[in-house]
């Protein structure tokens, strides 16, 4: 019966993923109702902590966007890219990695992707090379961001094992960064050169298209931004620095008379709200502009999706754990990579790293897996590049005007497959031994 119920869980996730975003959350709500009232599973608590973290981070990042901070960051990134155009395949992924590291979400990639493609095209570099890797890097960096929901959830669950935010980041940052470099190096020579690509040459036969390619340039450098945009970025960077310092020095977050320091999940929520308020006051940003940005919309959609996914999945796994534990624990302990594969597969279906961590980390801890193992293989929670239906991947295909970044005839032979496998695989292969050494 448990296997039938597990198949039902996957079916609900699959149906929800066809709608995406909010649809994934509310379809999971249908699955939750069936689990409780048909399968008679006791409902667990909704994922309030994860949702509040997402809301706090998204609110601060959205105010940063409304204040012009994202445009300022984009202009800095464009100057770096255009000053080193021959290295766009290396620098482009590092730019999107850095933006995600700072913001805790990969959705800021939409603004920089046309620029990466334009720099590549103007220098006769196959745009697929930097663009596909940049899209993957923007998601791979989520497990390295100190304010991402996935990292903070890991921190909240592993705090009892003396794991700090710094402990996690000391593993995930070098692991994912080296994974990004590995797939970028692979991408340097992938595919035929642009002048030999049949699809691009076919498009060039259209004189209107050829003229557009010749005269169109994607750029943000012509727009003069107010000083408030730079100030917003500086305040946001200050927020990240304050969070890291507080995480490193528990005494700062220990109130007089209290036995334990304040949890970092609470600290991050407070700091994101507080610095969001500071950005609003210092830059005098209109609050009406905040909900209009892409960060706010995508972030709140993600919160609703995780609301349904995590609640439905947590209800099933808590109910099924006693039966699963005996049969799976020995295999996972003998072959640690097998749990990384399980996380990867779940991520392919769920399309969210935070939701994957929310589903799978309690399972791992219930099996008695070590903190070093679950932290070392944390990058495996990014597997949704495997099926090319994630918004950033689809948008990247659309932004590549040459058609070199594409979904293949057989669906799975798409531009993101090999960079994703190389990036995630390298990150896990480096992360696990590094975690065992450091933790």
Secondary structure, DSSP 8 states (H G I E B T S, - for coil): -HHHHHHHHHHHHHHHHHH-THHHHHHHHHHHHHHHHTS--------HHHHHHHHHHHHHHHHHHHTTHHHHHHHHHHHHHHHTGGGHHHHHHHHHHHHHHHHS-STTHHHHHHHHHHHHHHTT--HHHHHHHHHHHHHHGGGG-TTSHHHHHHHHHHGGGT--HHHHHHHHHHHHHHHHHHHHHHHTT-S--GGG-HHHHHHHTSHHHHHHHHH----STTS---HHHHHHHHHHHHHHHHHHHHHH-GGGG--TT-SS---HHHHHHHHHHHHHHHHHHHHT--GGGGGGSHHHHHHHHHHHHHHHHHHHHHHHHHHHHHHHHHHHHHHHHH-THHHHHHHHHHHHHH--HHHHHHHHHHHHHHTT--HHHHHHTGGGG--TTSSS-SHHHHHHHHH-TTS-S---TTSSS-TTHHHHHHHHHHHHHHHHHHHHHH-
